[in-house]
């Protein structure tokens, strides 16, 4: 899935956590952060530390795959971008 912003990434984290049957407290313990941090990350906090976000994603069996941004008119339409 292509993630365009922090809110979408947070939503994916929340969905994966729930699919694994984990509570926010359990995820917080797995990542060694507070439950408030998990709440903020799942809400798409733009200032969440990247290393902790990656740890949280791994804890719910998600990984990040970074690929070059290829010109794609369909993707641009979805993301609301226009190429000139």
Secondary structure as UniProt FT lines:
FT   HELIX           6..19
FT   TURN            20..21
FT   HELIX           24..31
FT   HELIX           35..42
FT   TURN            43..44
FT   TURN            46..47
FT   HELIX           50..59
FT   TURN            60..61
FT   HELIX           73..79
//
